[in-house]
């Protein structure tokens, strides 16, 4: 999954994600979450260099993947992150699914 996913973190209402130069995937899901979904939910987006010591200050963590959309992460190297239905990650995931369904419906209508 690592080769087809990228990471996102939440802290203080901001989505933090590594810069592309860190070697992460410049995926469609990442682009949509950063460019449309997060801002529509009122989240700031911070594309930055993240070091292992930065993770301790993050509240939530998640994977972004074309095949699995957003997947919450509860634990990385012993660090615990919030997961559950009331998290920012859950809101992002729901908004992403809504967006994908609306786009699919729009494309189907064009074909009819």
C-alpha positions, 0 to 999 in steps of 0.5 A: 500500500505504501507505493500507492498511498500518501500520508495526511495529518491533522493538527489544530484544524490544519491538514499537514502533508509531506511535500512531493520532494519527500518522495510521496505519491502525487496522487489524484486523491491527495490533489482532490483532498488538498485542493477541494475537499479540505478547503470546502470543510474550512481546513487549512492545508500545509504542504511541508517537510515532516520529520519523525519528531513532528508526528508526536504533535499530530492529532490524527493521521490517515492514508490517502489512496486512489483504491481506498480513499482515506483510511484513518491510522491509529498508530505509527511507531507507538504514537497514537492518533485519534480515530472514530466517527467524530474526527476530522479524518472522518469528515474528510472521508465522508466529503470525499465519498460525496464528491466522488459520487456526485462526479460519477453521477454527473458523468453518467448523466452526460452519457445518457 
